[in-house]
Amino acid sequence: MLLAELLADAMRRHHLSAEALAYATGIRTPRIRAFIEDGTEGPVRPTPKEVTELATALALPLHEVLQVSQERCTTAGR
């Protein structure tokens, strides 16, 4: 599963908008929208700290979210 899909699914389950997630995490709304649209493959890539904050806010297993974000970064760099 891609990071973008993982975030979008979790946000849908929790009934959160990008704005609400930005408020909960302190991450700017445009960055969250970029993560939802492009995951780790777009020009705006999440930092490990942002991934941790998103996983915590969305009650996702941190190891799973970090693994998905790292795998996609490695694959995108090839």
C-alpha positions, 0 to 999 in steps of 0.5 A, a space after each residue: 500500500 502506498 503512503 498516500 493511500 494509507 493516509 487517505 484511508 485513515 483520514 476517511 476512517 477518522 472523518 478528518 479533513 486535511 485541515 483538521 489533521 494539520 491542526 492536530 499535527 502542526 504540519 501545514 495543510 498544503 504539505 498534508 494535501 501533497 502527501 495524500 496526493 503524491 505520497 513519497 513520490 511527489 516533489 514534497 516528501 514527508 520527513 521522518 518526524 512528519 510521518 511519525 506525527 501523522 501516524 500518531 494523529 491517525 492511530 496508525 502503527 508507526 512501524 508500518 507507516 515508516 516502512 511504507 514511506 521508506 520503501 516508496 522513497 527507495 523505489 522512487 529514487 531508482 
